[in-house]
Amino acid sequence: MNVFSALTDFTGVVGLAAGVAATGSALVGLYIGGQAYRGLRRNDDPSMRYLSIGMILLFGVTYVLAVAGQGLLTFRIVPIRYQNVFRLIVRLLQFGGLLLIAYSLRIATDT
């Protein structure tokens, strides 16, 4: 086994581990968003509405989109030139989720 072969095998293992971690993050993120939504249903407070939507975007939707986009790019279903488009969409959704969470904290302190 030469060095190149060992490096290629290691890269495959690291890529697989990264994919498993990203999938796990997506699942945990959706769970967190679901719990936030349950809190919204119990309290029906406007700040909880923005908090739950922000958490679903930040912890759920962005991870699912990132994993799905990575899969589409890896299996060449979508050309690699769209990688930055996926990245931009994920970052914009993360930013939107953070803005919603910040807004929810702001209106919660105003009451």
N, C-alpha and C positions, 0 to 999 in steps of 0.2 A: 504494500500500500504506500503510495507516494504522498507527499505533503498536500498536493492539490486535491487528491481524492479525499483525504481526511478533512480538509477544509470544506469541501463541498458537502460531505456528510454532516459536519458540524453546523453548517449554514442551514441545511434542511431541518435539523433538529431545533435550532434556534427559531427558524421560521414557524415551525409547527407549534412550538411553545408560545410564541408571540400570538399566533392565531387562537390558541386555546385560552390564553389570558384575555385577549380582546373579546372573545365570545363570552367568557365568564363575566367580564366587566359589563357587557351588554345586558346579560341576564340579571345581574345584581342591580344595575341601573334601572331596568324596567321594574324590578321589585320595589326599589326605593320610590320610584315615581308612582307606582300603584299604592303604596302606603301613604304617600302624600295626598293622593286622590281620595283615599278612604278618610283621611283627616278632613279634607274639604267637605265631604258628604256629611260628616258628623257635625262640623262647626258652621258651615256655610258662611264663612267670613271672607270678604273680598281679598284680604291679604293672603289667605290660604289658597284661594283660587290662583293667584299669580304665582305663589310659591310652588304649588303642585304642577302647574303648567311648565314653569321654569325648570323644575327638577326632572320632569318627564323629558323635556327637550335636552337638558344638559346630560343627564345620566342614562337615558334610554335611547332616544331617537338618534343622537349623534353616534353612539357606539354601534348601534345596529346598522346605521348607514355606513360607518367606517368599515365594519366587518363585511357587509354586503359589497361595498365598493372594492375592497381589497380582493374579495373572491372573484368578482367580475373581471378585475384587472389581471389577477393571477392566472385565471383559466382562459384569458384572452377572449372573453365574451365581449368586452368593451376594450377598444384600443387604448394603449398606454398613454396616448396623448391627452386623454381625459382625466388622468390622475390628479392634476391640479384643480380640475373642476370639482371632483369629489372632495378634495382637501378644502377648497373654498367653501363649499356648501356645509361641510362639517363645522368649519370654524365659524361661519355665520350663525349656524344653529346654536353652537356653544355660546357665542356672544349674546344671542337673543335670550337664551336660557338664563345666563348670568344677569342680564338686564332685568328680566322678569323677577328673578329672585331678589335682586337689589331693590326693585320697586316694591315688592311685597314687604320687605323689611322696612322700607321707608313709610309706607302707609300704615303699617302695624304700629310704628312708634308715634304716628300723628294722632292716634285715637286715645 
